[in-house]
Amino acid sequence: MYVVYLNYFRPVEEVEALLDPHVAWLNRYFDSGVFIAAGRKDPRTSGVLLVKDIDRARLDTILAEDPFVAVAHYEVTKVNVTRAAEEFAVLKGI
């Protein structure tokens, strides 16, 4: 799986202006089963996505579709989950 950190480089007001299309983008990829979880960091300086283990080129294409590309940089980390609490065992091997 991938952990994707979105780091805002524009003021939060510009981020807010793109929130509705960003949420629509999130919904599309949650509905298709690609995204596992998403949320804002606290304090609100950026966000985090957990993404299913897919081809990296496909992930890059998906991230390029996010309206937040205008306000955030993306840091992608591949994680090979080998241990998980029982409630998250489904993440092993994703």
mmCIF file as gemmi writes it, N, C-alpha and C atoms, coordinates in Angstrom:
data_model
loop_
_atom_site.group_PDB
_atom_site.id
_atom_site.type_symbol
_atom_site.label_atom_id
_atom_site.label_alt_id
_atom_site.label_comp_id
_atom_site.label_asym_id
_atom_site.label_entity_id
_atom_site.label_seq_id
_atom_site.pdbx_PDB_ins_code
_atom_site.Cartn_x
_atom_site.Cartn_y
_atom_site.Cartn_z
_atom_site.occupancy
_atom_site.B_iso_or_equiv
_atom_site.pdbx_formal_charge
_atom_site.auth_seq_id
_atom_site.auth_asym_id
_atom_site.pdbx_PDB_model_num
ATOM 1 N N . MET Axp A 1 ? 0.846 -1.161 0 1 0 ? 1 A 1
ATOM 2 C CA . MET Axp A 1 ? 0 0 0 1 0 ? 1 A 1
ATOM 3 C C . MET Axp A 1 ? 0.894 1.227 0 1 0 ? 1 A 1
ATOM 4 N N . TYR Axp A 2 ? 0.283 2.365 -0.237 1 0 ? 2 A 1
ATOM 5 C CA . TYR Axp A 2 ? 1.008 3.636 -0.242 1 0 ? 2 A 1
ATOM 6 C C . TYR Axp A 2 ? 0.436 4.56 0.823 1 0 ? 2 A 1
ATOM 7 N N . VAL Axp A 3 ? 1.33 5.337 1.421 1 0 ? 3 A 1
ATOM 8 C CA . VAL Axp A 3 ? 0.936 6.46 2.264 1 0 ? 3 A 1
ATOM 9 C C . VAL Axp A 3 ? 1.319 7.708 1.471 1 0 ? 3 A 1
ATOM 10 N N . VAL Axp A 4 ? 0.332 8.553 1.219 1 0 ? 4 A 1
ATOM 11 C CA . VAL Axp A 4 ? 0.558 9.769 0.442 1 0 ? 4 A 1
ATOM 12 C C . VAL Axp A 4 ? 0.312 10.965 1.354 1 0 ? 4 A 1
ATOM 13 N N . TYR Axp A 5 ? 1.339 11.79 1.498 1 0 ? 5 A 1
ATOM 14 C CA . TYR Axp A 5 ? 1.234 13.01 2.286 1 0 ? 5 A 1
ATOM 15 C C . TYR Axp A 5 ? 1.018 14.174 1.329 1 0 ? 5 A 1
ATOM 16 N N . LEU Axp A 6 ? -0.033 14.936 1.55 1 0 ? 6 A 1
ATOM 17 C CA . LEU Axp A 6 ? -0.289 16.156 0.792 1 0 ? 6 A 1
ATOM 18 C C . LEU Axp A 6 ? 0.162 17.313 1.655 1 0 ? 6 A 1
ATOM 19 N N . ASN Axp A 7 ? 1.119 18.076 1.179 1 0 ? 7 A 1
ATOM 20 C CA . ASN Axp A 7 ? 1.652 19.204 1.935 1 0 ? 7 A 1
ATOM 21 C C . ASN Axp A 7 ? 1.275 20.485 1.214 1 0 ? 7 A 1
ATOM 22 N N . TYR Axp A 8 ? 0.453 21.303 1.874 1 0 ? 8 A 1
ATOM 23 C CA . TYR Axp A 8 ? -0.018 22.541 1.262 1 0 ? 8 A 1
ATOM 24 C C . TYR Axp A 8 ? 1.134 23.522 1.096 1 0 ? 8 A 1
ATOM 25 N N . PHE Axp A 9 ? 1.215 24.129 -0.082 1 0 ? 9 A 1
ATOM 26 C CA . PHE Axp A 9 ? 2.193 25.181 -0.308 1 0 ? 9 A 1
ATOM 27 C C . PHE Axp A 9 ? 1.516 26.517 -0.603 1 0 ? 9 A 1
ATOM 28 N N . ARG Axp A 10 ? 0.2 26.53 -0.559 1 0 ? 10 A 1
ATOM 29 C CA . ARG Axp A 10 ? -0.599 27.74 -0.751 1 0 ? 10 A 1
ATOM 30 C C . ARG Axp A 10 ? -1.409 27.997 0.52 1 0 ? 10 A 1
ATOM 31 N N . PRO Axp A 11 ? -1.902 29.214 0.706 1 0 ? 11 A 1
ATOM 32 C CA . PRO Axp A 11 ? -2.699 29.526 1.901 1 0 ? 11 A 1
ATOM 33 C C . PRO Axp A 11 ? -3.96 28.652 1.986 1 0 ? 11 A 1
ATOM 34 N N . VAL Axp A 12 ? -4.406 28.405 3.204 1 0 ? 12 A 1
ATOM 35 C CA . VAL Axp A 12 ? -5.552 27.529 3.44 1 0 ? 12 A 1
ATOM 36 C C . VAL Axp A 12 ? -6.809 28.041 2.726 1 0 ? 12 A 1
ATOM 37 N N . GLU Axp A 13 ? -6.92 29.333 2.521 1 0 ? 13 A 1
ATOM 38 C CA . GLU Axp A 13 ? -8.073 29.88 1.798 1 0 ? 13 A 1
ATOM 39 C C . GLU Axp A 13 ? -8.124 29.342 0.367 1 0 ? 13 A 1
ATOM 40 N N . GLU Axp A 14 ? -6.965 29.191 -0.258 1 0 ? 14 A 1
ATOM 41 C CA . GLU Axp A 14 ? -6.908 28.624 -1.609 1 0 ? 14 A 1
ATOM 42 C C . GLU Axp A 14 ? -7.215 27.129 -1.585 1 0 ? 14 A 1
ATOM 43 N N . VAL Axp A 15 ? -6.791 26.46 -0.532 1 0 ? 15 A 1
ATOM 44 C CA . VAL Axp A 15 ? -7.116 25.038 -0.351 1 0 ? 15 A 1
ATOM 45 C C . VAL Axp A 15 ? -8.626 24.881 -0.23 1 0 ? 15 A 1
ATOM 46 N N . GLU Axp A 16 ? -9.245 25.686 0.629 1 0 ? 16 A 1
ATOM 47 C CA . GLU Axp A 16 ? -10.694 25.63 0.852 1 0 ? 16 A 1
ATOM 48 C C . GLU Axp A 16 ? -11.477 25.834 -0.442 1 0 ? 16 A 1
ATOM 49 N N . ALA Axp A 17 ? -10.987 26.707 -1.309 1 0 ? 17 A 1
ATOM 50 C CA . ALA Axp A 17 ? -11.689 26.995 -2.565 1 0 ? 17 A 1
ATOM 51 C C . ALA Axp A 17 ? -11.755 25.764 -3.476 1 0 ? 17 A 1
ATOM 52 N N . LEU Axp A 18 ? -10.839 24.817 -3.28 1 0 ? 18 A 1
ATOM 53 C CA . LEU Axp A 18 ? -10.796 23.607 -4.106 1 0 ? 18 A 1
ATOM 54 C C . LEU Axp A 18 ? -11.354 22.377 -3.392 1 0 ? 18 A 1
ATOM 55 N N . LEU Axp A 19 ? -11.904 22.574 -2.208 1 0 ? 19 A 1
ATOM 56 C CA . LEU Axp A 19 ? -12.325 21.442 -1.388 1 0 ? 19 A 1
ATOM 57 C C . LEU Axp A 19 ? -13.423 20.592 -2.043 1 0 ? 19 A 1
ATOM 58 N N . ASP Axp A 20 ? -14.457 21.21 -2.602 1 0 ? 20 A 1
ATOM 59 C CA . ASP Axp A 20 ? -15.544 20.424 -3.198 1 0 ? 20 A 1
ATOM 60 C C . ASP Axp A 20 ? -15.063 19.536 -4.343 1 0 ? 20 A 1
ATOM 61 N N . PRO Axp A 21 ? -14.302 20.063 -5.321 1 0 ? 21 A 1
ATOM 62 C CA . PRO Axp A 21 ? -13.819 19.16 -6.367 1 0 ? 21 A 1
ATOM 63 C C . PRO Axp A 21 ? -12.819 18.123 -5.846 1 0 ? 21 A 1
ATOM 64 N N . HIS Axp A 22 ? -12.06 18.471 -4.809 1 0 ? 22 A 1
ATOM 65 C CA . HIS Axp A 22 ? -11.139 17.5 -4.197 1 0 ? 22 A 1
ATOM 66 C C . HIS Axp A 22 ? -11.927 16.353 -3.572 1 0 ? 22 A 1
ATOM 67 N N . VAL Axp A 23 ? -13.003 16.665 -2.855 1 0 ? 23 A 1
ATOM 68 C CA . VAL Axp A 23 ? -13.839 15.629 -2.23 1 0 ? 23 A 1
ATOM 69 C C . VAL Axp A 23 ? -14.482 14.753 -3.305 1 0 ? 23 A 1
ATOM 70 N N . ALA Axp A 24 ? -14.904 15.338 -4.41 1 0 ? 24 A 1
ATOM 71 C CA . ALA Axp A 24 ? -15.466 14.552 -5.517 1 0 ? 24 A 1
ATOM 72 C C . ALA Axp A 24 ? -14.417 13.591 -6.065 1 0 ? 24 A 1
ATOM 73 N N . TRP Axp A 25 ? -13.179 14.048 -6.185 1 0 ? 25 A 1
ATOM 74 C CA . TRP Axp A 25 ? -12.058 13.201 -6.624 1 0 ? 25 A 1
ATOM 75 C C . TRP Axp A 25 ? -11.832 12.068 -5.621 1 0 ? 25 A 1
ATOM 76 N N . LEU Axp A 26 ? -11.821 12.394 -4.331 1 0 ? 26 A 1
ATOM 77 C CA . LEU Axp A 26 ? -11.676 11.362 -3.297 1 0 ? 26 A 1
ATOM 78 C C . LEU Axp A 26 ? -12.791 10.326 -3.42 1 0 ? 26 A 1
ATOM 79 N N . ASN Axp A 27 ? -14.02 10.787 -3.539 1 0 ? 27 A 1
ATOM 80 C CA . ASN Axp A 27 ? -15.162 9.874 -3.627 1 0 ? 27 A 1
ATOM 81 C C . ASN Axp A 27 ? -15.034 8.918 -4.804 1 0 ? 27 A 1
ATOM 82 N N . ARG Axp A 28 ? -14.588 9.428 -5.951 1 0 ? 28 A 1
ATOM 83 C CA . ARG Axp A 28 ? -14.435 8.574 -7.139 1 0 ? 28 A 1
ATOM 84 C C . ARG Axp A 28 ? -13.485 7.413 -6.856 1 0 ? 28 A 1
ATOM 85 N N . TYR Axp A 29 ? -12.366 7.69 -6.179 1 0 ? 29 A 1
ATOM 86 C CA . TYR Axp A 29 ? -11.383 6.633 -5.954 1 0 ? 29 A 1
ATOM 87 C C . TYR Axp A 29 ? -11.679 5.793 -4.711 1 0 ? 29 A 1
ATOM 88 N N . PHE Axp A 30 ? -12.455 6.301 -3.76 1 0 ? 30 A 1
ATOM 89 C CA . PHE Axp A 30 ? -12.974 5.43 -2.701 1 0 ? 30 A 1
ATOM 90 C C . PHE Axp A 30 ? -13.984 4.462 -3.311 1 0 ? 30 A 1
ATOM 91 N N . ASP Axp A 31 ? -14.864 4.971 -4.164 1 0 ? 31 A 1
ATOM 92 C CA . ASP Axp A 31 ? -15.883 4.124 -4.799 1 0 ? 31 A 1
ATOM 93 C C . ASP Axp A 31 ? -15.265 3.039 -5.67 1 0 ? 31 A 1
ATOM 94 N N . SER Axp A 32 ? -14.126 3.333 -6.277 1 0 ? 32 A 1
ATOM 95 C CA . SER Axp A 32 ? -13.481 2.339 -7.143 1 0 ? 32 A 1
ATOM 96 C C . SER Axp A 32 ? -12.594 1.378 -6.356 1 0 ? 32 A 1
ATOM 97 N N . GLY Axp A 33 ? -12.445 1.602 -5.035 1 0 ? 33 A 1
ATOM 98 C CA . GLY Axp A 33 ? -11.668 0.694 -4.197 1 0 ? 33 A 1
ATOM 99 C C . GLY Axp A 33 ? -10.181 0.978 -4.152 1 0 ? 33 A 1
ATOM 100 N N . VAL Axp A 34 ? -9.743 2.093 -4.713 1 0 ? 34 A 1
ATOM 101 C CA . VAL Axp A 34 ? -8.314 2.423 -4.728 1 0 ? 34 A 1
ATOM 102 C C . VAL Axp A 34 ? -7.873 3.053 -3.41 1 0 ? 34 A 1
ATOM 103 N N . PHE Axp A 35 ? -8.686 3.95 -2.861 1 0 ? 35 A 1
ATOM 104 C CA . PHE Axp A 35 ? -8.328 4.625 -1.621 1 0 ? 35 A 1
ATOM 105 C C . PHE Axp A 35 ? -8.851 3.836 -0.43 1 0 ? 35 A 1
ATOM 106 N N . ILE Axp A 36 ? -8.036 3.774 0.623 1 0 ? 36 A 1
ATOM 107 C CA . ILE Axp A 36 ? -8.376 3.043 1.84 1 0 ? 36 A 1
ATOM 108 C C . ILE Axp A 36 ? -8.854 4 2.931 1 0 ? 36 A 1
ATOM 109 N N . ALA Axp A 37 ? -8.159 5.117 3.077 1 0 ? 37 A 1
ATOM 110 C CA . ALA Axp A 37 ? -8.5 6.102 4.113 1 0 ? 37 A 1
ATOM 111 C C . ALA Axp A 37 ? -7.924 7.451 3.708 1 0 ? 37 A 1
ATOM 112 N N . ALA Axp A 38 ? -8.516 8.516 4.249 1 0 ? 38 A 1
ATOM 113 C CA . ALA Axp A 38 ? -8.029 9.865 3.977 1 0 ? 38 A 1
ATOM 114 C C . ALA Axp A 38 ? -8.392 10.756 5.155 1 0 ? 38 A 1
ATOM 115 N N . GLY Axp A 39 ? -7.574 11.783 5.37 1 0 ? 39 A 1
ATOM 116 C CA . GLY Axp A 39 ? -7.894 12.722 6.428 1 0 ? 39 A 1
ATOM 117 C C . GLY Axp A 39 ? -6.933 13.888 6.471 1 0 ? 39 A 1
ATOM 118 N N . ARG Axp A 40 ? -7.336 14.908 7.223 1 0 ? 40 A 1
ATOM 119 C CA . ARG Axp A 40 ? -6.514 16.098 7.427 1 0 ? 40 A 1
ATOM 120 C C . ARG Axp A 40 ? -5.563 15.876 8.58 1 0 ? 40 A 1
ATOM 121 N N . LYS Axp A 41 ? -4.391 16.481 8.487 1 0 ? 41 A 1
ATOM 122 C CA . LYS Axp A 41 ? -3.492 16.507 9.636 1 0 ? 41 A 1
ATOM 123 C C . LYS Axp A 41 ? -3.996 17.574 10.601 1 0 ? 41 A 1
ATOM 124 N N . ASP Axp A 42 ? -3.611 17.46 11.86 1 0 ? 42 A 1
ATOM 125 C CA . ASP Axp A 42 ? -3.983 18.419 12.88 1 0 ? 42 A 1
ATOM 126 C C . ASP Axp A 42 ? -2.706 18.907 13.547 1 0 ? 42 A 1
ATOM 127 N N . PRO Axp A 43 ? -2.297 20.14 13.386 1 0 ? 43 A 1
ATOM 128 C CA . PRO Axp A 43 ? -3.034 21.233 12.776 1 0 ? 43 A 1
ATOM 129 C C . PRO Axp A 43 ? -3.138 21.059 11.263 1 0 ? 43 A 1
ATOM 130 N N . ARG Axp A 44 ? -4.067 21.786 10.673 1 0 ? 44 A 1
ATOM 131 C CA . ARG Axp A 44 ? -4.41 21.601 9.267 1 0 ? 44 A 1
ATOM 132 C C . ARG Axp A 44 ? -3.371 22.253 8.343 1 0 ? 44 A 1
ATOM 133 N N . THR Axp A 45 ? -2.281 21.532 8.162 1 0 ? 45 A 1
ATOM 134 C CA . THR Axp A 45 ? -1.229 21.979 7.255 1 0 ? 45 A 1
ATOM 135 C C . THR Axp A 45 ? -1.161 21.105 6.015 1 0 ? 45 A 1
ATOM 136 N N . SER Axp A 46 ? -1.899 20.006 6.033 1 0 ? 46 A 1
ATOM 137 C CA . SER Axp A 46 ? -1.833 19.051 4.942 1 0 ? 46 A 1
ATOM 138 C C . SER Axp A 46 ? -2.795 17.902 5.211 1 0 ? 46 A 1
ATOM 139 N N . GLY Axp A 47 ? -2.708 16.878 4.362 1 0 ? 47 A 1
ATOM 140 C CA . GLY Axp A 47 ? -3.555 15.708 4.526 1 0 ? 47 A 1
ATOM 141 C C . GLY Axp A 47 ? -2.788 14.43 4.244 1 0 ? 47 A 1
ATOM 142 N N . VAL Axp A 48 ? -3.454 13.296 4.475 1 0 ? 48 A 1
ATOM 143 C CA . VAL Axp A 48 ? -2.843 11.986 4.275 1 0 ? 48 A 1
ATOM 144 C C . VAL Axp A 48 ? -3.846 11.086 3.575 1 0 ? 48 A 1
ATOM 145 N N . LEU Axp A 49 ? -3.343 10.287 2.637 1 0 ? 49 A 1
ATOM 146 C CA . LEU Axp A 49 ? -4.14 9.255 1.96 1 0 ? 49 A 1
ATOM 147 C C . LEU Axp A 49 ? -3.489 7.906 2.169 1 0 ? 49 A 1
ATOM 148 N N . LEU Axp A 50 ? -4.285 6.884 2.405 1 0 ? 50 A 1
ATOM 149 C CA . LEU Axp A 50 ? -3.817 5.504 2.344 1 0 ? 50 A 1
ATOM 150 C C . LEU Axp A 50 ? -4.384 4.92 1.062 1 0 ? 50 A 1
ATOM 151 N N . VAL Axp A 51 ? -3.502 4.357 0.247 1 0 ? 51 A 1
ATOM 152 C CA . VAL Axp A 51 ? -3.873 3.899 -1.089 1 0 ? 51 A 1
ATOM 153 C C . VAL Axp A 51 ? -3.508 2.427 -1.247 1 0 ? 51 A 1
ATOM 154 N N . LYS Axp A 52 ? -4.397 1.69 -1.862 1 0 ? 52 A 1
ATOM 155 C CA . LYS Axp A 52 ? -4.183 0.284 -2.164 1 0 ? 52 A 1
ATOM 156 C C . LYS Axp A 52 ? -2.901 0.121 -2.983 1 0 ? 52 A 1
ATOM 157 N N . ASP Axp A 53 ? -2.285 -1.042 -2.924 1 0 ? 53 A 1
ATOM 158 C CA . ASP Axp A 53 ? -1.075 -1.314 -3.695 1 0 ? 53 A 1
ATOM 159 C C . ASP Axp A 53 ? -1.447 -1.476 -5.168 1 0 ? 53 A 1
ATOM 160 N N . ILE Axp A 54 ? -1.219 -0.411 -5.928 1 0 ? 54 A 1
ATOM 161 C CA . ILE Axp A 54 ? -1.49 -0.41 -7.362 1 0 ? 54 A 1
ATOM 162 C C . ILE Axp A 54 ? -0.193 -0.057 -8.081 1 0 ? 54 A 1
ATOM 163 N N . ASP Axp A 55 ? -0.187 -0.151 -9.373 1 0 ? 55 A 1
ATOM 164 C CA . ASP Axp A 55 ? 0.969 0.245 -10.154 1 0 ? 55 A 1
ATOM 165 C C . ASP Axp A 55 ? 1.298 1.703 -9.862 1 0 ? 55 A 1
ATOM 166 N N . ARG Axp A 56 ? 2.567 2.006 -9.629 1 0 ? 56 A 1
ATOM 167 C CA . ARG Axp A 56 ? 2.967 3.367 -9.24 1 0 ? 56 A 1
ATOM 168 C C . ARG Axp A 56 ? 2.614 4.377 -10.335 1 0 ? 56 A 1
ATOM 169 N N . ALA Axp A 57 ? 2.749 4.004 -11.594 1 0 ? 57 A 1
ATOM 170 C CA . ALA Axp A 57 ? 2.4 4.932 -12.671 1 0 ? 57 A 1
ATOM 171 C C . ALA Axp A 57 ? 0.912 5.275 -12.619 1 0 ? 57 A 1
ATOM 172 N N . ARG Axp A 58 ? 0.078 4.287 -12.307 1 0 ? 58 A 1
ATOM 173 C CA . ARG Axp A 58 ? -1.362 4.556 -12.166 1 0 ? 58 A 1
ATOM 174 C C . ARG Axp A 58 ? -1.612 5.501 -11 1 0 ? 58 A 1
ATOM 175 N N . LEU Axp A 59 ? -0.923 5.282 -9.887 1 0 ? 59 A 1
ATOM 176 C CA . LEU Axp A 59 ? -1.079 6.181 -8.743 1 0 ? 59 A 1
ATOM 177 C C . LEU Axp A 59 ? -0.688 7.605 -9.123 1 0 ? 59 A 1
ATOM 178 N N . ASP Axp A 60 ? 0.418 7.759 -9.819 1 0 ? 60 A 1
ATOM 179 C CA . ASP Axp A 60 ? 0.847 9.096 -10.226 1 0 ? 60 A 1
ATOM 180 C C . ASP Axp A 60 ? -0.206 9.763 -11.113 1 0 ? 60 A 1
ATOM 181 N N . THR Axp A 61 ? -0.828 8.995 -12.005 1 0 ? 61 A 1
ATOM 182 C CA . THR Axp A 61 ? -1.884 9.526 -12.868 1 0 ? 61 A 1
ATOM 183 C C . THR Axp A 61 ? -3.083 9.976 -12.038 1 0 ? 61 A 1
ATOM 184 N N . ILE Axp A 62 ? -3.469 9.153 -11.058 1 0 ? 62 A 1
ATOM 185 C CA . ILE Axp A 62 ? -4.594 9.495 -10.18 1 0 ? 62 A 1
ATOM 186 C C . ILE Axp A 62 ? -4.293 10.766 -9.395 1 0 ? 62 A 1
ATOM 187 N N . LEU Axp A 63 ? -3.1 10.861 -8.826 1 0 ? 63 A 1
ATOM 188 C CA . LEU Axp A 63 ? -2.742 12.048 -8.046 1 0 ? 63 A 1
ATOM 189 C C . LEU Axp A 63 ? -2.737 13.297 -8.918 1 0 ? 63 A 1
ATOM 190 N N . ALA Axp A 64 ? -2.332 13.175 -10.164 1 0 ? 64 A 1
ATOM 191 C CA . ALA Axp A 64 ? -2.307 14.327 -11.075 1 0 ? 64 A 1
ATOM 192 C C . ALA Axp A 64 ? -3.709 14.843 -11.375 1 0 ? 64 A 1
ATOM 193 N N . GLU Axp A 65 ? -4.741 14.005 -11.17 1 0 ? 65 A 1
ATOM 194 C CA . GLU Axp A 65 ? -6.134 14.415 -11.389 1 0 ? 65 A 1
ATOM 195 C C . GLU Axp A 65 ? -6.707 15.22 -10.222 1 0 ? 65 A 1
ATOM 196 N N . ASP Axp A 66 ? -6.063 15.18 -9.078 1 0 ? 66 A 1
ATOM 197 C CA . ASP Axp A 66 ? -6.577 15.847 -7.884 1 0 ? 66 A 1
ATOM 198 C C . ASP Axp A 66 ? -6.526 17.361 -8.069 1 0 ? 66 A 1
ATOM 199 N N . PRO Axp A 67 ? -7.642 18.064 -7.87 1 0 ? 67 A 1
ATOM 200 C CA . PRO Axp A 67 ? -7.615 19.523 -7.947 1 0 ? 67 A 1
ATOM 201 C C . PRO Axp A 67 ? -6.6 20.162 -6.992 1 0 ? 67 A 1
ATOM 202 N N . PHE Axp A 68 ? -6.243 19.465 -5.929 1 0 ? 68 A 1
ATOM 203 C CA . PHE Axp A 68 ? -5.279 20.007 -4.97 1 0 ? 68 A 1
ATOM 204 C C . PHE Axp A 68 ? -3.863 20.102 -5.545 1 0 ? 68 A 1
ATOM 205 N N . VAL Axp A 69 ? -3.607 19.602 -6.75 1 0 ? 69 A 1
ATOM 206 C CA . VAL Axp A 69 ? -2.264 19.76 -7.324 1 0 ? 69 A 1
ATOM 207 C C . VAL Axp A 69 ? -1.897 21.238 -7.423 1 0 ? 69 A 1
ATOM 208 N N . ALA Axp A 70 ? -2.903 22.108 -7.44 1 0 ? 70 A 1
ATOM 209 C CA . ALA Axp A 70 ? -2.656 23.549 -7.515 1 0 ? 70 A 1
ATOM 210 C C . ALA Axp A 70 ? -2.233 24.14 -6.176 1 0 ? 70 A 1
ATOM 211 N N . VAL Axp A 71 ? -2.422 23.376 -5.086 1 0 ? 71 A 1
ATOM 212 C CA . VAL Axp A 71 ? -2.158 23.931 -3.753 1 0 ? 71 A 1
ATOM 213 C C . VAL Axp A 71 ? -1.316 23.026 -2.857 1 0 ? 71 A 1
ATOM 214 N N . ALA Axp A 72 ? -0.979 21.818 -3.339 1 0 ? 72 A 1
ATOM 215 C CA . ALA Axp A 72 ? -0.263 20.862 -2.485 1 0 ? 72 A 1
ATOM 216 C C . ALA Axp A 72 ? 0.784 20.084 -3.278 1 0 ? 72 A 1
ATOM 217 N N . HIS Axp A 73 ? 1.846 19.726 -2.582 1 0 ? 73 A 1
ATOM 218 C CA . HIS Axp A 73 ? 2.836 18.795 -3.108 1 0 ? 73 A 1
ATOM 219 C C . HIS Axp A 73 ? 2.511 17.427 -2.517 1 0 ? 73 A 1
ATOM 220 N N . TYR Axp A 74 ? 2.897 16.35 -3.234 1 0 ? 74 A 1
ATOM 221 C CA . TYR Axp A 74 ? 2.603 14.996 -2.793 1 0 ? 74 A 1
ATOM 222 C C . TYR Axp A 74 ? 3.903 14.266 -2.502 1 0 ? 74 A 1
ATOM 223 N N . GLU Axp A 75 ? 3.943 13.622 -1.345 1 0 ? 75 A 1
ATOM 224 C CA . GLU Axp A 75 ? 5.056 12.753 -0.979 1 0 ? 75 A 1
ATOM 225 C C . GLU Axp A 75 ? 4.489 11.345 -0.867 1 0 ? 75 A 1
ATOM 226 N N . VAL Axp A 76 ? 4.994 10.427 -1.681 1 0 ? 76 A 1
ATOM 227 C CA . VAL Axp A 76 ? 4.456 9.064 -1.752 1 0 ? 76 A 1
ATOM 228 C C . VAL Axp A 76 ? 5.457 8.1 -1.133 1 0 ? 76 A 1
ATOM 229 N N . THR Axp A 77 ? 4.979 7.291 -0.192 1 0 ? 77 A 1
ATOM 230 C CA . THR Axp A 77 ? 5.801 6.273 0.448 1 0 ? 77 A 1
ATOM 231 C C . THR Axp A 77 ? 5.125 4.923 0.282 1 0 ? 77 A 1
ATOM 232 N N . LYS Axp A 78 ? 5.842 3.953 -0.273 1 0 ? 78 A 1
ATOM 233 C CA . LYS Axp A 78 ? 5.314 2.589 -0.412 1 0 ? 78 A 1
ATOM 234 C C . LYS Axp A 78 ? 5.589 1.859 0.898 1 0 ? 78 A 1
ATOM 235 N N . VAL Axp A 79 ? 4.561 1.173 1.409 1 0 ? 79 A 1
ATOM 236 C CA . VAL Axp A 79 ? 4.673 0.43 2.661 1 0 ? 79 A 1
ATOM 237 C C . VAL Axp A 79 ? 4.24 -1.003 2.399 1 0 ? 79 A 1
ATOM 238 N N . ASN Axp A 80 ? 5.083 -1.951 2.743 1 0 ? 80 A 1
ATOM 239 C CA . ASN Axp A 80 ? 4.731 -3.361 2.652 1 0 ? 80 A 1
ATOM 240 C C . ASN Axp A 80 ? 4.282 -3.815 4.034 1 0 ? 80 A 1
ATOM 241 N N . VAL Axp A 81 ? 2.972 -3.796 4.272 1 0 ? 81 A 1
ATOM 242 C CA . VAL Axp A 81 ? 2.421 -4.123 5.588 1 0 ? 81 A 1
ATOM 243 C C . VAL Axp A 81 ? 2.602 -5.622 5.837 1 0 ? 81 A 1
ATOM 244 N N . THR Axp A 82 ? 3.345 -5.957 6.886 1 0 ? 82 A 1
ATOM 245 C CA . THR Axp A 82 ? 3.566 -7.358 7.243 1 0 ? 82 A 1
ATOM 246 C C . THR Axp A 82 ? 2.915 -7.734 8.563 1 0 ? 82 A 1
ATOM 247 N N . ARG Axp A 83 ? 2.576 -6.739 9.377 1 0 ? 83 A 1
ATOM 248 C CA . ARG Axp A 83 ? 1.882 -6.982 10.642 1 0 ? 83 A 1
ATOM 249 C C . ARG Axp A 83 ? 0.802 -5.946 10.798 1 0 ? 83 A 1
ATOM 250 N N . ALA Axp A 84 ? -0.32 -6.36 11.369 1 0 ? 84 A 1
ATOM 251 C CA . ALA Axp A 84 ? -1.427 -5.441 11.605 1 0 ? 84 A 1
ATOM 252 C C . ALA Axp A 84 ? -2.286 -5.983 12.739 1 0 ? 84 A 1
ATOM 253 N N . ALA Axp A 85 ? -2.919 -5.079 13.478 1 0 ? 85 A 1
ATOM 254 C CA . ALA Axp A 85 ? -3.895 -5.485 14.478 1 0 ? 85 A 1
ATOM 255 C C . ALA Axp A 85 ? -5.003 -6.252 13.764 1 0 ? 85 A 1
ATOM 256 N N . GLU Axp A 86 ? -5.68 -7.106 14.501 1 0 ? 86 A 1
ATOM 257 C CA . GLU Axp A 86 ? -6.717 -7.956 13.91 1 0 ? 86 A 1
ATOM 258 C C . GLU Axp A 86 ? -7.717 -7.155 13.082 1 0 ? 86 A 1
ATOM 259 N N . GLU Axp A 87 ? -8.105 -5.981 13.582 1 0 ? 87 A 1
ATOM 260 C CA . GLU Axp A 87 ? -9.086 -5.153 12.88 1 0 ? 87 A 1
ATOM 261 C C . GLU Axp A 87 ? -8.566 -4.642 11.537 1 0 ? 87 A 1
ATOM 262 N N . PHE Axp A 88 ? -7.239 -4.629 11.371 1 0 ? 88 A 1
ATOM 263 C CA . PHE Axp A 88 ? -6.629 -4.116 10.141 1 0 ? 88 A 1
ATOM 264 C C . PHE Axp A 88 ? -5.877 -5.198 9.375 1 0 ? 88 A 1
ATOM 265 N N . ALA Axp A 89 ? -6.123 -6.438 9.669 1 0 ? 89 A 1
ATOM 266 C CA . ALA Axp A 89 ? -5.424 -7.535 9.004 1 0 ? 89 A 1
ATOM 267 C C . ALA Axp A 89 ? -5.613 -7.51 7.507 1 0 ? 89 A 1
ATOM 268 N N . VAL Axp A 90 ? -6.726 -6.971 7.033 1 0 ? 90 A 1
ATOM 269 C CA . VAL Axp A 90 ? -6.976 -6.882 5.604 1 0 ? 90 A 1
ATOM 270 C C . VAL Axp A 90 ? -5.904 -6.035 4.897 1 0 ? 90 A 1
ATOM 271 N N . LEU Axp A 91 ? -5.204 -5.173 5.612 1 0 ? 91 A 1
ATOM 272 C CA . LEU Axp A 91 ? -4.18 -4.334 5.005 1 0 ? 91 A 1
ATOM 273 C C . LEU Axp A 91 ? -2.908 -5.096 4.656 1 0 ? 91 A 1
ATOM 274 N N . LYS Axp A 92 ? -2.71 -6.252 5.274 1 0 ? 92 A 1
ATOM 275 C CA . LYS Axp A 92 ? -1.514 -7.036 4.965 1 0 ? 92 A 1
ATOM 276 C C . LYS Axp A 92 ? -1.584 -7.488 3.522 1 0 ? 92 A 1
ATOM 277 N N . GLY Axp A 93 ? -0.539 -7.182 2.8 1 0 ? 93 A 1
ATOM 278 C CA . GLY Axp A 93 ? -0.469 -7.592 1.413 1 0 ? 93 A 1
ATOM 279 C C . GLY Axp A 93 ? -1.225 -6.704 0.438 1 0 ? 93 A 1
ATOM 280 N N . ILE Axp A 94 ? -1.816 -5.606 0.919 1 0 ? 94 A 1
ATOM 281 C CA . ILE Axp A 94 ? -2.519 -4.712 -0.011 1 0 ? 94 A 1
ATOM 282 C C . ILE Axp A 94 ? -1.502 -3.915 -0.784 1 0 ? 94 A 1
